[in-house]
Amino acid sequence: MPSREEHMLNDIRSWGLKESFPEVHRILDQFAHYPNMRFLSLHRRYLHHAEGIEYIEMRFGADAGIAAYGHIMDDCGHIPNAIDYYRGSVDNFGFKIAGR
């Protein structure tokens, strides 16, 4: 799991953006350490999915959407849909569950 700093470096290095988007990465991980890391294993359910990318794009624009896409790819290895977390086709970390 990359740190916020690594995500910001990847905005430029891996995803070809001209700037990094610290606010996007903060929003995507806002529940990870709150409170007392209780949601660390669940925080990806909230915005680490295609609908989360759409939300970021609507709020901050297309380049921020690319940063969100890159953040989720770095963390999950693919872009799940929000419902995948509830159907059980991905685990709490957004990783695909074999056979589902």
Z-matrix of the N, CA and C atoms (Angstrom, degrees):
N
C 1 1.443
C 2 1.523 1 107.79
N 3 1.317 2 117.20 1 114.97
C 4 1.462 3 120.32 2 -179.36
C 5 1.529 4 111.94 3 -67.25
N 6 1.324 5 115.35 4 150.33
C 7 1.463 6 120.67 5 174.00
C 8 1.530 7 108.39 6 -75.05
N 9 1.322 8 116.08 7 169.75
C 10 1.465 9 119.84 8 177.40
C 11 1.524 10 110.18 9 -60.35
N 12 1.328 11 117.01 10 -38.85
C 13 1.465 12 120.50 11 179.10
C 14 1.531 13 110.89 12 -63.09
N 15 1.331 14 116.84 13 -41.16
C 16 1.475 15 120.30 14 177.95
C 17 1.524 16 110.78 15 -65.66
N 18 1.320 17 117.32 16 -40.38
C 19 1.469 18 120.01 17 175.88
C 20 1.527 19 110.30 18 -58.71
N 21 1.328 20 117.08 19 -43.09
C 22 1.464 21 120.51 20 -178.54
C 23 1.532 22 111.21 21 -67.38
N 24 1.323 23 117.43 22 -38.51
C 25 1.470 24 120.00 23 174.89
C 26 1.522 25 110.87 24 -63.11
N 27 1.321 26 116.73 25 -39.60
C 28 1.459 27 120.70 26 179.99
C 29 1.521 28 112.82 27 -66.79
N 30 1.326 29 118.03 28 -26.73
C 31 1.470 30 120.02 29 175.29
C 32 1.522 31 109.89 30 -51.64
N 33 1.307 32 115.90 31 -43.73
C 34 1.466 33 121.66 32 -176.50
C 35 1.526 34 110.84 33 -89.55
N 36 1.321 35 116.75 34 -49.79
C 37 1.463 36 122.48 35 -173.54
C 38 1.532 37 112.47 36 -68.65
N 39 1.312 38 117.62 37 -46.66
C 40 1.462 39 120.65 38 -172.41
C 41 1.523 40 114.06 39 -99.16
N 42 1.334 41 116.84 40 -30.96
C 43 1.463 42 119.37 41 -172.06
C 44 1.522 43 112.70 42 -109.82
N 45 1.341 44 117.65 43 3.73
C 46 1.462 45 122.07 44 170.93
C 47 1.518 46 116.09 45 71.43
N 48 1.305 47 117.62 46 19.29
C 49 1.461 48 119.40 47 178.59
C 50 1.522 49 110.38 48 -81.62
N 51 1.319 50 116.52 49 155.80
C 52 1.466 51 121.18 50 -179.15
C 53 1.517 52 112.29 51 -84.08
N 54 1.327 53 116.86 52 -14.51
C 55 1.455 54 121.59 53 179.29
C 56 1.522 55 108.85 54 -145.90
N 57 1.318 56 115.45 55 164.51
C 58 1.459 57 119.25 56 175.37
C 59 1.527 58 108.95 57 -96.78
N 60 1.319 59 115.98 58 164.75
C 61 1.457 60 121.69 59 -174.16
C 62 1.532 61 110.35 60 -127.42
N 63 1.337 62 116.88 61 75.45
C 64 1.462 63 119.51 62 -177.64
C 65 1.525 64 113.52 63 -58.20
N 66 1.326 65 118.13 64 -36.04
C 67 1.467 66 120.56 65 -179.22
C 68 1.531 67 111.12 66 -65.57
N 69 1.325 68 116.97 67 -36.55
C 70 1.471 69 120.74 68 177.37
C 71 1.520 70 109.94 69 -62.36
N 72 1.311 71 116.99 70 -46.45
C 73 1.467 72 120.57 71 -178.22
C 74 1.527 73 111.23 72 -68.26
N 75 1.318 74 116.63 73 -34.96
C 76 1.463 75 120.31 74 176.07
C 77 1.530 76 110.51 75 -64.16
N 78 1.315 77 116.61 76 -44.25
C 79 1.466 78 120.52 77 -179.48
C 80 1.529 79 110.75 78 -65.30
N 81 1.327 80 117.20 79 -44.47
C 82 1.467 81 119.66 80 -178.76
C 83 1.520 82 112.02 81 -61.62
N 84 1.312 83 117.32 82 -33.95
C 85 1.468 84 121.11 83 -177.39
C 86 1.529 85 113.08 84 -105.75
N 87 1.322 86 117.42 85 16.63
C 88 1.468 87 120.29 86 -172.62
C 89 1.518 88 114.26 87 -59.99
N 90 1.313 89 118.63 88 -26.63
C 91 1.467 90 120.27 89 -179.12
C 92 1.529 91 113.09 90 -97.49
N 93 1.317 92 117.81 91 -1.60
C 94 1.465 93 121.09 92 -174.51
C 95 1.521 94 113.10 93 -61.93
N 96 1.299 95 117.72 94 -38.39
C 97 1.464 96 120.80 95 -174.26
C 98 1.520 97 112.92 96 -117.24
N 99 1.319 98 116.69 97 17.62
C 100 1.456 99 120.52 98 -175.08
C 101 1.505 100 110.18 99 -120.52
N 102 1.284 101 121.86 100 136.60
C 103 1.456 102 124.24 101 -29.40
C 104 1.518 103 109.51 102 -83.39
N 105 1.264 104 116.90 103 144.89
C 106 1.474 105 123.62 104 176.29
C 107 1.526 106 113.22 105 49.76
N 108 1.310 107 116.57 106 38.11
C 109 1.472 108 123.75 107 176.16
C 110 1.526 109 113.23 108 62.95
N 111 1.329 110 118.22 109 18.98
C 112 1.462 111 120.84 110 179.46
C 113 1.525 112 112.68 111 -62.01
N 114 1.339 113 117.51 112 -29.13
C 115 1.455 114 120.70 113 -175.30
C 116 1.523 115 113.21 114 -102.97
N 117 1.333 116 117.83 115 10.26
C 118 1.459 117 119.74 116 -176.11
C 119 1.523 118 111.43 117 -53.49
N 120 1.327 119 117.77 118 -44.81
C 121 1.463 120 119.71 119 -178.02
C 122 1.521 121 112.62 120 -81.71
N 123 1.317 122 118.95 121 -5.44
C 124 1.466 123 121.61 122 -178.32
C 125 1.526 124 113.41 123 -115.48
N 126 1.329 125 118.44 124 -12.72
C 127 1.458 126 120.05 125 -169.24
C 128 1.520 127 113.51 126 -61.77
N 129 1.316 128 118.61 127 -26.19
C 130 1.465 129 120.15 128 -177.88
C 131 1.517 130 112.23 129 -69.28
N 132 1.311 131 118.07 130 -22.10
C 133 1.464 132 121.49 131 177.97
C 134 1.526 133 112.12 132 -59.66
N 135 1.318 134 116.97 133 -28.44
C 136 1.454 135 120.60 134 -171.06
C 137 1.523 136 114.20 135 -79.34
N 138 1.323 137 118.90 136 -41.55
C 139 1.465 138 119.87 137 -177.26
C 140 1.524 139 114.51 138 -140.21
N 141 1.324 140 118.67 139 -1.48
C 142 1.468 141 120.66 140 -179.53
C 143 1.530 142 109.53 141 -87.06
N 144 1.338 143 115.63 142 69.37
C 145 1.467 144 121.92 143 -179.88
C 146 1.527 145 108.78 144 -164.66
N 147 1.329 146 115.66 145 173.71
C 148 1.468 147 121.14 146 -176.51
C 149 1.527 148 112.01 147 -57.12
N 150 1.312 149 116.04 148 -38.72
C 151 1.457 150 119.38 149 179.94
C 152 1.530 151 111.64 150 -68.53
N 153 1.328 152 116.76 151 -31.38
C 154 1.456 153 120.79 152 174.62
C 155 1.523 154 111.42 153 -64.82
N 156 1.327 155 116.04 154 -38.66
C 157 1.465 156 120.55 155 176.63
C 158 1.529 157 109.54 156 -63.34
N 159 1.323 158 117.20 157 -44.24
C 160 1.471 159 120.84 158 178.25
C 161 1.535 160 111.01 159 -59.29
N 162 1.324 161 116.12 160 -42.54
C 163 1.465 162 120.21 161 178.09
C 164 1.528 163 111.04 162 -60.03
N 165 1.322 164 116.74 163 -46.96
C 166 1.469 165 121.16 164 179.60
C 167 1.524 166 110.35 165 -61.95
N 168 1.330 167 117.32 166 -43.54
C 169 1.471 168 120.59 167 178.68
C 170 1.526 169 111.37 168 -60.51
N 171 1.324 170 116.84 169 -43.97
C 172 1.468 171 119.95 170 179.90
C 173 1.522 172 111.16 171 -64.18
N 174 1.308 173 116.56 172 -36.93
C 175 1.468 174 120.49 173 -175.85
C 176 1.525 175 112.95 174 -81.14
N 177 1.359 176 117.58 175 -38.50
C 178 1.463 177 120.63 176 -171.19
C 179 1.523 178 114.94 177 -122.86
N 180 1.318 179 119.62 178 -9.58
C 181 1.456 180 121.22 179 179.09
C 182 1.527 181 113.79 180 106.26
N 183 1.336 182 114.37 181 174.24
C 184 1.464 183 121.93 182 -172.61
C 185 1.524 184 113.49 183 -62.48
N 186 1.330 185 118.49 184 -43.74
C 187 1.465 186 119.83 185 -179.47
C 188 1.526 187 111.34 186 -63.67
N 189 1.307 188 116.86 187 -37.81
C 190 1.466 189 120.43 188 176.35
C 191 1.528 190 109.76 189 -64.52
N 192 1.330 191 116.87 190 -35.15
C 193 1.464 192 120.81 191 175.81
C 194 1.520 193 111.42 192 -62.82
N 195 1.321 194 117.06 193 -38.12
C 196 1.468 195 120.89 194 176.33
C 197 1.528 196 109.93 195 -64.88
N 198 1.332 197 116.62 196 -41.19
C 199 1.469 198 120.26 197 177.17
C 200 1.529 199 110.34 198 -61.83
N 201 1.338 200 117.35 199 -40.78
C 202 1.473 201 121.16 200 178.06
C 203 1.529 202 110.04 201 -65.43
N 204 1.327 203 116.58 202 -43.24
C 205 1.471 204 121.03 203 176.86
C 206 1.528 205 109.55 204 -56.93
N 207 1.324 206 116.67 205 -48.53
C 208 1.462 207 120.78 206 -179.72
C 209 1.519 208 112.48 207 -62.40
N 210 1.313 209 117.02 208 -41.00
C 211 1.471 210 121.80 209 179.01
C 212 1.529 211 109.87 210 -59.59
N 213 1.309 212 116.42 211 -47.10
C 214 1.470 213 120.70 212 -177.84
C 215 1.525 214 110.68 213 -69.02
N 216 1.322 215 117.62 214 -39.81
C 217 1.471 216 120.15 215 176.34
C 218 1.520 217 110.50 216 -61.91
N 219 1.327 218 117.19 217 -42.98
C 220 1.464 219 120.97 218 178.55
C 221 1.527 220 111.34 219 -61.44
N 222 1.326 221 116.33 220 -39.46
C 223 1.465 222 120.37 221 -176.86
C 224 1.527 223 113.25 222 -81.48
N 225 1.328 224 117.04 223 -42.49
C 226 1.471 225 120.90 224 -170.26
C 227 1.534 226 114.25 225 -107.78
N 228 1.320 227 117.30 226 -19.12
C 229 1.461 228 120.47 227 -178.63
C 230 1.514 229 114.27 228 82.64
N 231 1.324 230 117.07 229 -2.20
C 232 1.469 231 124.11 230 177.09
C 233 1.525 232 106.71 231 -166.94
N 234 1.328 233 115.99 232 176.49
C 235 1.460 234 120.42 233 178.52
C 236 1.531 235 108.58 234 -109.97
N 237 1.324 236 116.93 235 102.04
C 238 1.466 237 118.43 236 176.02
C 239 1.530 238 110.27 237 -76.15
N 240 1.309 239 116.43 238 167.39
C 241 1.459 240 122.33 239 168.48
C 242 1.521 241 107.19 240 -94.99
N 243 1.315 242 117.28 241 157.55
C 244 1.468 243 120.66 242 -178.31
C 245 1.526 244 111.09 243 -55.88
N 246 1.300 245 117.34 244 -40.43
C 247 1.462 246 120.34 245 -175.97
C 248 1.531 247 112.43 246 -68.12
N 249 1.324 248 117.76 247 -21.59
C 250 1.469 249 120.89 248 179.91
C 251 1.530 250 111.73 249 -59.38
N 252 1.333 251 117.08 250 -33.40
C 253 1.464 252 120.54 251 178.91
C 254 1.530 253 110.84 252 -66.76
N 255 1.325 254 116.36 253 -34.85
C 256 1.463 255 120.79 254 -176.39
C 257 1.522 256 112.44 255 -86.49
N 258 1.328 257 116.25 256 -28.83
C 259 1.463 258 120.50 257 175.91
C 260 1.519 259 112.33 258 -76.58
N 261 1.324 260 116.47 259 -18.72
C 262 1.456 261 120.58 260 -178.58
C 263 1.516 262 113.53 261 85.88
N 264 1.349 263 117.65 262 16.13
C 265 1.466 264 118.75 263 175.59
C 266 1.514 265 111.83 264 -80.52
N 267 1.339 266 116.80 265 -14.18
C 268 1.460 267 122.38 266 170.34
C 269 1.524 268 107.78 267 -132.32
N 270 1.337 269 116.06 268 155.64
C 271 1.467 270 119.19 269 177.76
C 272 1.529 271 109.49 270 -84.75
N 273 1.317 272 117.43 271 -175.13
C 274 1.466 273 121.32 272 -177.65
C 275 1.518 274 113.15 273 -61.52
N 276 1.329 275 117.24 274 -22.11
C 277 1.460 276 121.20 275 179.37
C 278 1.525 277 112.33 276 -91.95
N 279 1.331 278 117.05 277 1.25
C 280 1.467 279 121.00 278 178.68
C 281 1.509 280 114.28 279 86.32
N 282 1.336 281 117.82 280 5.91
C 283 1.459 282 120.85 281 179.48
C 284 1.525 283 109.92 282 -81.63
N 285 1.314 284 116.26 283 140.08
C 286 1.466 285 121.21 284 179.89
C 287 1.529 286 109.72 285 -62.12
N 288 1.317 287 115.56 286 140.98
C 289 1.456 288 121.68 287 175.79
C 290 1.528 289 107.01 288 -100.21
N 291 1.316 290 115.02 289 123.79
C 292 1.473 291 120.95 290 -176.43
C 293 1.519 292 110.90 291 -55.64
N 294 1.318 293 115.79 292 137.30
C 295 1.458 294 121.77 293 175.50
C 296 1.518 295 113.98 294 81.85
N 297 1.322 296 117.59 295 6.32
C 298 1.477 297 119.18 296 179.88
C 299 1.487 298 111.39 297 -122.72
